[in-house]
């Protein structure tokens, strides 16, 4: 595992992404830069960003879940719980083909549900959005 964490997405993924310098778009530049950062050095917001781009999910989702074990309402950039909500929005095809990762995330959500519902340092509308995402994910993946 330690050897894996020392590698970057660019080393682990075989699909090609052009170098950031080739494109003026800031999002593409950020992806290009982050693809060269070792997994162990990615910040929570880097994980959230790359996951929203559906990049390296099989490597990044387990890292994100591990971070959420310490604080399910971790705020990366936007609001408390934004990383958790990002994971609930990943396409079902990923979860269907990565059962162990899904089971780990489901266990985290079940354990954190009361904590999330009782979290006070958040706007009510935002908390409702996070709770709804968590609830819908659990309903879909726990039959």
TORLUMTOR-842610 format. One record per atom (N, C-alpha, C): residue number from 1; x, y, z; residue in one letter. Coordinates in steps of 0.05 Angstrom, whole numbers, plus 5000, padded with zeros to 4 digits. Example, Ala and Ser with C-alpha at 12.3 -4.5 7.8 and 13.67 -1.06 7.14 Angstrom:
+-----+------+------+------+------+
|  nr |    X |    Y |    Z | rest |
+-----+------+------+------+------+
|   1 | 5264 | 4886 | 5156 |    a |
|   1 | 5246 | 4910 | 5156 |    a |
|   1 | 5264 | 4934 | 5156 |    a |
|   2 | 5257 | 4955 | 5142 |    s |
|   2 | 5273 | 4979 | 5143 |    s |
|   2 | 5258 | 5001 | 5157 |    s |
+-----+------+------+------+------+
This chain:
+-----+------+------+------+------+
|  nr |    X |    Y |    Z | rest |
+-----+------+------+------+------+
|   1 | 5016 | 4976 | 5000 |    x |
|   1 | 5000 | 5000 | 5000 |    x |
|   1 | 5017 | 5025 | 5000 |    x |
|   2 | 5039 | 5025 | 5016 |    x |
|   2 | 5056 | 5048 | 5017 |    x |
|   2 | 5069 | 5055 | 4990 |    x |
|   3 | 5076 | 5034 | 4975 |    x |
|   3 | 5087 | 5038 | 4949 |    x |
|   3 | 5067 | 5050 | 4930 |    x |
|   4 | 5042 | 5042 | 4933 |    x |
|   4 | 5020 | 5054 | 4916 |    x |
|   4 | 5017 | 5083 | 4923 |    x |
|   5 | 5017 | 5091 | 4948 |    x |
|   5 | 5013 | 5118 | 4956 |    x |
|   5 | 5036 | 5137 | 4947 |    x |
|   6 | 5059 | 5125 | 4942 |    x |
|   6 | 5082 | 5141 | 4933 |    x |
|   6 | 5080 | 5147 | 4903 |    x |
|   7 | 5061 | 5135 | 4889 |    x |
|   7 | 5058 | 5139 | 4860 |    x |
|   7 | 5037 | 5160 | 4855 |    x |
|   8 | 5038 | 5171 | 4831 |    x |
|   8 | 5019 | 5191 | 4823 |    x |
|   8 | 4998 | 5178 | 4805 |    x |
|   9 | 4976 | 5192 | 4800 |    x |
|   9 | 4956 | 5181 | 4781 |    x |
|   9 | 4968 | 5177 | 4753 |    x |
|  10 | 4987 | 5195 | 4746 |    x |
|  10 | 5000 | 5192 | 4720 |    x |
|  10 | 5015 | 5166 | 4717 |    x |
|  11 | 5026 | 5157 | 4740 |    x |
|  11 | 5040 | 5131 | 4740 |    x |
|  11 | 5022 | 5107 | 4741 |    x |
|  12 | 4999 | 5111 | 4754 |    x |
|  12 | 4980 | 5089 | 4758 |    x |
|  12 | 4959 | 5085 | 4736 |    x |
|  13 | 4952 | 5106 | 4724 |    x |
|  13 | 4931 | 5105 | 4703 |    x |
|  13 | 4944 | 5103 | 4676 |    x |
|  14 | 4934 | 5086 | 4659 |    x |
|  14 | 4945 | 5082 | 4633 |    x |
|  14 | 4933 | 5100 | 4612 |    x |
|  15 | 4910 | 5112 | 4618 |    x |
|  15 | 4897 | 5129 | 4598 |    x |
|  15 | 4913 | 5156 | 4597 |    x |
|  16 | 4913 | 5167 | 4573 |    x |
|  16 | 4930 | 5191 | 4568 |    x |
|  16 | 4914 | 5216 | 4574 |    x |
|  17 | 4928 | 5235 | 4587 |    x |
|  17 | 4917 | 5262 | 4590 |    x |
|  17 | 4939 | 5281 | 4581 |    x |
|  18 | 4932 | 5299 | 4564 |    x |
|  18 | 4953 | 5318 | 4554 |    x |
|  18 | 4965 | 5334 | 4576 |    x |
|  19 | 4989 | 5344 | 4571 |    x |
|  19 | 5002 | 5361 | 4591 |    x |
|  19 | 4986 | 5387 | 4594 |    x |
|  20 | 4987 | 5397 | 4618 |    x |
|  20 | 4971 | 5421 | 4625 |    x |
|  20 | 4979 | 5445 | 4608 |    x |
|  21 | 5003 | 5447 | 4600 |    x |
|  21 | 5012 | 5470 | 4585 |    x |
|  21 | 4999 | 5472 | 4557 |    x |
|  22 | 4988 | 5450 | 4548 |    x |
|  22 | 4976 | 5449 | 4521 |    x |
|  22 | 4948 | 5462 | 4521 |    x |
|  23 | 4937 | 5467 | 4544 |    x |
|  23 | 4909 | 5478 | 4546 |    x |
|  23 | 4908 | 5502 | 4564 |    x |
|  24 | 4894 | 5523 | 4556 |    x |
|  24 | 4892 | 5547 | 4573 |    x |
|  24 | 4872 | 5544 | 4596 |    x |
|  25 | 4855 | 5524 | 4595 |    x |
|  25 | 4833 | 5520 | 4614 |    x |
|  25 | 4845 | 5514 | 4642 |    x |
|  26 | 4837 | 5529 | 4662 |    x |
|  26 | 4848 | 5525 | 4689 |    x |
|  26 | 4842 | 5497 | 4700 |    x |
|  27 | 4818 | 5486 | 4694 |    x |
|  27 | 4811 | 5460 | 4704 |    x |
|  27 | 4830 | 5439 | 4692 |    x |
|  28 | 4836 | 5440 | 4666 |    x |
|  28 | 4854 | 5421 | 4653 |    x |
|  28 | 4882 | 5424 | 4664 |    x |
|  29 | 4890 | 5449 | 4669 |    x |
|  29 | 4916 | 5454 | 4680 |    x |
|  29 | 4918 | 5441 | 4708 |    x |
|  30 | 4897 | 5444 | 4724 |    x |
|  30 | 4898 | 5433 | 4751 |    x |
|  30 | 4899 | 5402 | 4750 |    x |
|  31 | 4883 | 5390 | 4732 |    x |
|  31 | 4884 | 5361 | 4729 |    x |
|  31 | 4912 | 5353 | 4721 |    x |
|  32 | 4924 | 5367 | 4702 |    x |
|  32 | 4951 | 5360 | 4692 |    x |
|  32 | 4971 | 5361 | 4715 |    x |
|  33 | 4970 | 5381 | 4731 |    x |
|  33 | 4989 | 5383 | 4754 |    x |
|  33 | 4984 | 5362 | 4775 |    x |
|  34 | 4959 | 5357 | 4782 |    x |
|  34 | 4952 | 5337 | 4802 |    x |
|  34 | 4959 | 5309 | 4794 |    x |
|  35 | 4959 | 5304 | 4768 |    x |
|  35 | 4966 | 5277 | 4758 |    x |
|  35 | 4995 | 5269 | 4764 |    x |
|  36 | 5011 | 5289 | 4771 |    x |
|  36 | 5039 | 5284 | 4777 |    x |
|  36 | 5046 | 5285 | 4807 |    x |
|  37 | 5025 | 5289 | 4823 |    x |
|  37 | 5029 | 5290 | 4852 |    x |
|  37 | 5025 | 5262 | 4864 |    x |
|  38 | 5044 | 5252 | 4880 |    x |
|  38 | 5040 | 5226 | 4893 |    x |
|  38 | 5013 | 5226 | 4909 |    x |
|  39 | 5000 | 5203 | 4908 |    x |
|  39 | 4974 | 5201 | 4921 |    x |
|  39 | 4975 | 5210 | 4950 |    x |
|  40 | 4996 | 5203 | 4964 |    x |
|  40 | 4999 | 5210 | 4993 |    x |
|  40 | 5001 | 5240 | 4998 |    x |
|  41 | 5007 | 5255 | 4977 |    x |
|  41 | 5009 | 5284 | 4980 |    x |
|  41 | 4985 | 5300 | 4971 |    x |
|  42 | 4965 | 5286 | 4961 |    x |
|  42 | 4940 | 5299 | 4952 |    x |
|  42 | 4925 | 5309 | 4976 |    x |
|  43 | 4916 | 5334 | 4975 |    x |
|  43 | 4900 | 5346 | 4996 |    x |
|  43 | 4871 | 5337 | 4993 |    x |
|  44 | 4854 | 5339 | 5014 |    x |
|  44 | 4826 | 5332 | 5011 |    x |
|  44 | 4812 | 5346 | 4988 |    x |
|  45 | 4818 | 5371 | 4983 |    x |
|  45 | 4805 | 5385 | 4961 |    x |
|  45 | 4814 | 5374 | 4934 |    x |
|  46 | 4840 | 5366 | 4933 |    x |
|  46 | 4850 | 5353 | 4908 |    x |
|  46 | 4834 | 5327 | 4903 |    x |
|  47 | 4829 | 5312 | 4924 |    x |
|  47 | 4814 | 5287 | 4920 |    x |
|  47 | 4786 | 5293 | 4910 |    x |
|  48 | 4773 | 5313 | 4923 |    x |
|  48 | 4746 | 5320 | 4915 |    x |
|  48 | 4745 | 5329 | 4886 |    x |
|  49 | 4764 | 5346 | 4878 |    x |
|  49 | 4765 | 5356 | 4851 |    x |
|  49 | 4769 | 5333 | 4831 |    x |
|  50 | 4789 | 5316 | 4835 |    x |
|  50 | 4794 | 5294 | 4817 |    x |
|  50 | 4771 | 5275 | 4815 |    x |
|  51 | 4759 | 5269 | 4838 |    x |
|  51 | 4736 | 5251 | 4838 |    x |
|  51 | 4713 | 5263 | 4823 |    x |
|  52 | 4708 | 5289 | 4825 |    x |
|  52 | 4687 | 5301 | 4809 |    x |
|  52 | 4692 | 5299 | 4779 |    x |
|  53 | 4718 | 5296 | 4772 |    x |
|  53 | 4725 | 5293 | 4744 |    x |
|  53 | 4725 | 5263 | 4736 |    x |
|  54 | 4718 | 5245 | 4755 |    x |
|  54 | 4718 | 5216 | 4750 |    x |
|  54 | 4745 | 5205 | 4743 |    x |
|  55 | 4766 | 5217 | 4754 |    x |
|  55 | 4793 | 5208 | 4749 |    x |
|  55 | 4804 | 5191 | 4771 |    x |
|  56 | 4816 | 5168 | 4765 |    x |
|  56 | 4829 | 5151 | 4784 |    x |
|  56 | 4812 | 5142 | 4807 |    x |
|  57 | 4787 | 5138 | 4802 |    x |
|  57 | 4768 | 5132 | 4824 |    x |
|  57 | 4777 | 5108 | 4841 |    x |
|  58 | 4787 | 5087 | 4828 |    x |
|  58 | 4794 | 5063 | 4843 |    x |
|  58 | 4817 | 5068 | 4862 |    x |
|  59 | 4833 | 5089 | 4857 |    x |
|  59 | 4854 | 5097 | 4875 |    x |
|  59 | 4846 | 5119 | 4895 |    x |
|  60 | 4830 | 5137 | 4886 |    x |
|  60 | 4824 | 5161 | 4901 |    x |
|  60 | 4801 | 5158 | 4921 |    x |
|  61 | 4781 | 5142 | 4913 |    x |
|  61 | 4757 | 5138 | 4931 |    x |
|  61 | 4766 | 5126 | 4957 |    x |
|  62 | 4782 | 5105 | 4958 |    x |
|  62 | 4790 | 5094 | 4983 |    x |
|  62 | 4805 | 5114 | 5001 |    x |
|  63 | 4821 | 5132 | 4988 |    x |
|  63 | 4835 | 5152 | 5003 |    x |
|  63 | 4815 | 5172 | 5015 |    x |
|  64 | 4795 | 5180 | 5000 |    x |
|  64 | 4775 | 5198 | 5009 |    x |
|  64 | 4759 | 5186 | 5032 |    x |
|  65 | 4752 | 5161 | 5030 |    x |
|  65 | 4737 | 5147 | 5051 |    x |
|  65 | 4753 | 5146 | 5077 |    x |
|  66 | 4779 | 5141 | 5074 |    x |
|  66 | 4797 | 5141 | 5098 |    x |
|  66 | 4797 | 5169 | 5111 |    x |
|  67 | 4798 | 5190 | 5095 |    x |
|  67 | 4798 | 5217 | 5107 |    x |
|  67 | 4771 | 5222 | 5121 |    x |
|  68 | 4749 | 5212 | 5110 |    x |
|  68 | 4723 | 5217 | 5122 |    x |
|  68 | 4719 | 5201 | 5148 |    x |
|  69 | 4734 | 5180 | 5152 |    x |
|  69 | 4732 | 5165 | 5177 |    x |
|  69 | 4738 | 5182 | 5201 |    x |
|  70 | 4756 | 5201 | 5197 |    x |
|  70 | 4764 | 5219 | 5219 |    x |
|  70 | 4745 | 5242 | 5222 |    x |
|  71 | 4732 | 5251 | 5200 |    x |
|  71 | 4713 | 5272 | 5201 |    x |
|  71 | 4694 | 5270 | 5177 |    x |
|  72 | 4671 | 5257 | 5181 |    x |
|  72 | 4652 | 5254 | 5158 |    x |
|  72 | 4643 | 5281 | 5146 |    x |
|  73 | 4644 | 5302 | 5162 |    x |
|  73 | 4635 | 5328 | 5152 |    x |
|  73 | 4659 | 5345 | 5143 |    x |
|  74 | 4680 | 5333 | 5136 |    x |
|  74 | 4704 | 5347 | 5126 |    x |
|  74 | 4696 | 5366 | 5104 |    x |
|  75 | 4705 | 5391 | 5107 |    x |
|  75 | 4700 | 5412 | 5087 |    x |
|  75 | 4725 | 5415 | 5071 |    x |
|  76 | 4723 | 5410 | 5044 |    x |
|  76 | 4747 | 5414 | 5028 |    x |
|  76 | 4748 | 5442 | 5016 |    x |
|  77 | 4727 | 5451 | 5004 |    x |
|  77 | 4727 | 5478 | 4992 |    x |
|  77 | 4700 | 5493 | 4997 |    x |
|  78 | 4678 | 5479 | 4993 |    x |
|  78 | 4653 | 5492 | 4992 |    x |
|  78 | 4637 | 5493 | 5018 |    x |
|  79 | 4634 | 5471 | 5031 |    x |
|  79 | 4617 | 5469 | 5055 |    x |
|  79 | 4623 | 5443 | 5070 |    x |
|  80 | 4617 | 5443 | 5095 |    x |
|  80 | 4621 | 5418 | 5110 |    x |
|  80 | 4606 | 5395 | 5097 |    x |
|  81 | 4620 | 5373 | 5093 |    x |
|  81 | 4607 | 5349 | 5081 |    x |
|  81 | 4610 | 5348 | 5050 |    x |
|  82 | 4624 | 5367 | 5038 |    x |
|  82 | 4626 | 5368 | 5009 |    x |
|  82 | 4641 | 5344 | 4997 |    x |
|  83 | 4660 | 5333 | 5012 |    x |
|  83 | 4674 | 5309 | 5002 |    x |
|  83 | 4656 | 5285 | 5004 |    x |
|  84 | 4642 | 5282 | 5026 |    x |
|  84 | 4623 | 5260 | 5030 |    x |
|  84 | 4602 | 5261 | 5008 |    x |
|  85 | 4590 | 5284 | 5003 |    x |
|  85 | 4569 | 5287 | 4983 |    x |
|  85 | 4580 | 5280 | 4955 |    x |
|  86 | 4605 | 5288 | 4949 |    x |
|  86 | 4618 | 5282 | 4924 |    x |
|  86 | 4619 | 5252 | 4919 |    x |
|  87 | 4626 | 5237 | 4940 |    x |
|  87 | 4627 | 5208 | 4937 |    x |
|  87 | 4600 | 5196 | 4932 |    x |
|  88 | 4579 | 5207 | 4944 |    x |
|  88 | 4552 | 5196 | 4939 |    x |
|  88 | 4542 | 5200 | 4911 |    x |
|  89 | 4555 | 5219 | 4896 |    x |
|  89 | 4546 | 5225 | 4869 |    x |
|  89 | 4562 | 5211 | 4847 |    x |
|  90 | 4581 | 5194 | 4855 |    x |
|  90 | 4596 | 5178 | 4836 |    x |
|  90 | 4577 | 5160 | 4821 |    x |
|  91 | 4582 | 5157 | 4795 |    x |
|  91 | 4565 | 5140 | 4778 |    x |
|  91 | 4563 | 5112 | 4789 |    x |
|  92 | 4539 | 5100 | 4787 |    x |
|  92 | 4534 | 5074 | 4799 |    x |
|  92 | 4552 | 5052 | 4786 |    x |
|  93 | 4560 | 5056 | 4761 |    x |
|  93 | 4577 | 5036 | 4748 |    x |
|  93 | 4603 | 5032 | 4764 |    x |
|  94 | 4614 | 5053 | 4776 |    x |
|  94 | 4638 | 5050 | 4793 |    x |
|  94 | 4631 | 5032 | 4817 |    x |
|  95 | 4610 | 5039 | 4831 |    x |
|  95 | 4603 | 5024 | 4855 |    x |
|  95 | 4597 | 4995 | 4849 |    x |
|  96 | 4584 | 4990 | 4827 |    x |
|  96 | 4577 | 4962 | 4819 |    x |
|  96 | 4601 | 4945 | 4813 |    x |
|  97 | 4623 | 4958 | 4804 |    x |
|  97 | 4647 | 4942 | 4797 |    x |
|  97 | 4669 | 4943 | 4818 |    x |
|  98 | 4663 | 4957 | 4840 |    x |
|  98 | 4683 | 4959 | 4862 |    x |
|  98 | 4669 | 4955 | 4888 |    x |
|  99 | 4659 | 4930 | 4892 |    x |
|  99 | 4642 | 4923 | 4915 |    x |
|  99 | 4656 | 4928 | 4942 |    x |
| 100 | 4682 | 4922 | 4944 |    x |
| 100 | 4696 | 4925 | 4969 |    x |
| 100 | 4697 | 4955 | 4977 |    x |
| 101 | 4703 | 4972 | 4958 |    x |
| 101 | 4704 | 5000 | 4963 |    x |
| 101 | 4676 | 5010 | 4971 |    x |
| 102 | 4656 | 5001 | 4957 |    x |
| 102 | 4628 | 5009 | 4963 |    x |
| 102 | 4621 | 5000 | 4991 |    x |
| 103 | 4627 | 4975 | 4998 |    x |
| 103 | 4620 | 4965 | 5025 |    x |
| 103 | 4634 | 4981 | 5047 |    x |
| 104 | 4658 | 4989 | 5042 |    x |
| 104 | 4673 | 5006 | 5061 |    x |
| 104 | 4659 | 5033 | 5064 |    x |
| 105 | 4651 | 5045 | 5042 |    x |
| 105 | 4637 | 5071 | 5043 |    x |
| 105 | 4610 | 5068 | 5056 |    x |
| 106 | 4595 | 5047 | 5050 |    x |
| 106 | 4569 | 5043 | 5063 |    x |
| 106 | 4572 | 5040 | 5093 |    x |
| 107 | 4593 | 5025 | 5102 |    x |
| 107 | 4598 | 5022 | 5131 |    x |
| 107 | 4604 | 5049 | 5143 |    x |
| 108 | 4619 | 5066 | 5129 |    x |
| 108 | 4625 | 5093 | 5140 |    x |
| 108 | 4600 | 5109 | 5142 |    x |
| 109 | 4583 | 5109 | 5121 |    x |
| 109 | 4558 | 5124 | 5121 |    x |
| 109 | 4540 | 5116 | 5144 |    x |
| 110 | 4537 | 5090 | 5147 |    x |
| 110 | 4520 | 5079 | 5169 |    x |
| 110 | 4530 | 5089 | 5196 |    x |
| 111 | 4556 | 5087 | 5200 |    x |
| 111 | 4568 | 5095 | 5226 |    x |
| 111 | 4566 | 5126 | 5230 |    x |
| 112 | 4566 | 5141 | 5209 |    x |
| 112 | 4567 | 5170 | 5211 |    x |
| 112 | 4540 | 5183 | 5209 |    x |
| 113 | 4519 | 5168 | 5203 |    x |
| 113 | 4493 | 5180 | 5197 |    x |
| 113 | 4483 | 5198 | 5220 |    x |
| 114 | 4483 | 5189 | 5244 |    x |
| 114 | 4474 | 5205 | 5267 |    x |
| 114 | 4492 | 5230 | 5271 |    x |
| 115 | 4518 | 5226 | 5267 |    x |
| 115 | 4536 | 5249 | 5269 |    x |
| 115 | 4529 | 5271 | 5249 |    x |
| 116 | 4525 | 5262 | 5224 |    x |
| 116 | 4519 | 5281 | 5203 |    x |
| 116 | 4492 | 5295 | 5208 |    x |
| 117 | 4472 | 5279 | 5216 |    x |
| 117 | 4446 | 5291 | 5221 |    x |
| 117 | 4446 | 5311 | 5245 |    x |
| 118 | 4464 | 5306 | 5264 |    x |
| 118 | 4466 | 5324 | 5287 |    x |
| 118 | 4487 | 5346 | 5285 |    x |
| 119 | 4500 | 5347 | 5262 |    x |
| 119 | 4522 | 5367 | 5258 |    x |
| 119 | 4510 | 5395 | 5259 |    x |
| 120 | 4522 | 5412 | 5275 |    x |
| 120 | 4510 | 5438 | 5280 |    x |
| 120 | 4524 | 5461 | 5265 |    x |
| 121 | 4549 | 5458 | 5258 |    x |
| 121 | 4564 | 5480 | 5246 |    x |
| 121 | 4560 | 5481 | 5216 |    x |
| 122 | 4535 | 5484 | 5207 |    x |
| 122 | 4529 | 5483 | 5179 |    x |
| 122 | 4501 | 5496 | 5175 |    x |
| 123 | 4498 | 5509 | 5152 |    x |
| 123 | 4471 | 5520 | 5145 |    x |
| 123 | 4451 | 5497 | 5142 |    x |
| 124 | 4427 | 5501 | 5151 |    x |
| 124 | 4407 | 5481 | 5151 |    x |
| 124 | 4402 | 5469 | 5123 |    x |
| 125 | 4401 | 5487 | 5102 |    x |
| 125 | 4396 | 5477 | 5075 |    x |
| 125 | 4419 | 5460 | 5065 |    x |
| 126 | 4443 | 5467 | 5073 |    x |
| 126 | 4466 | 5451 | 5065 |    x |
| 126 | 4466 | 5424 | 5079 |    x |
| 127 | 4459 | 5424 | 5105 |    x |
| 127 | 4458 | 5399 | 5120 |    x |
| 127 | 4437 | 5381 | 5107 |    x |
| 128 | 4414 | 5392 | 5100 |    x |
| 128 | 4393 | 5376 | 5088 |    x |
| 128 | 4403 | 5363 | 5062 |    x |
| 129 | 4419 | 5378 | 5046 |    x |
| 129 | 4429 | 5367 | 5021 |    x |
| 129 | 4449 | 5344 | 5026 |    x |
| 130 | 4466 | 5347 | 5046 |    x |
| 130 | 4485 | 5326 | 5053 |    x |
| 130 | 4471 | 5301 | 5064 |    x |
| 131 | 4452 | 5306 | 5082 |    x |
| 131 | 4437 | 5283 | 5093 |    x |
| 131 | 4421 | 5269 | 5071 |    x |
| 132 | 4409 | 5284 | 5053 |    x |
| 132 | 4394 | 5272 | 5031 |    x |
| 132 | 4412 | 5255 | 5014 |    x |
| 133 | 4436 | 5265 | 5007 |    x |
| 133 | 4454 | 5249 | 4991 |    x |
| 133 | 4463 | 5224 | 5005 |    x |
| 134 | 4469 | 5226 | 5030 |    x |
| 134 | 4476 | 5202 | 5046 |    x |
| 134 | 4453 | 5182 | 5047 |    x |
| 135 | 4429 | 5192 | 5053 |    x |
| 135 | 4406 | 5174 | 5055 |    x |
| 135 | 4400 | 5160 | 5029 |    x |
| 136 | 4400 | 5175 | 5007 |    x |
| 136 | 4394 | 5163 | 4981 |    x |
| 136 | 4415 | 5142 | 4973 |    x |
| 137 | 4440 | 5148 | 4979 |    x |
| 137 | 4461 | 5128 | 4974 |    x |
| 137 | 4457 | 5102 | 4990 |    x |
| 138 | 4451 | 5105 | 5015 |    x |
| 138 | 4446 | 5082 | 5032 |    x |
| 138 | 4421 | 5066 | 5022 |    x |
| 139 | 4400 | 5080 | 5014 |    x |
| 139 | 4377 | 5067 | 5004 |    x |
| 139 | 4383 | 5051 | 4979 |    x |
| 140 | 4399 | 5062 | 4962 |    x |
| 140 | 4406 | 5050 | 4936 |    x |
| 140 | 4424 | 5026 | 4939 |    x |
| 141 | 4443 | 5027 | 4958 |    x |
| 141 | 4464 | 5007 | 4960 |    x |
| 141 | 4462 | 4988 | 4984 |    x |
| 142 | 4441 | 4991 | 5000 |    x |
| 142 | 4437 | 4972 | 5022 |    x |
| 142 | 4408 | 4961 | 5019 |    x |
| 143 | 4406 | 4939 | 5008 |    x |
| 143 | 4380 | 4927 | 5003 |    x |
| 143 | 4372 | 4908 | 5025 |    x |
+-----+------+------+------+------+
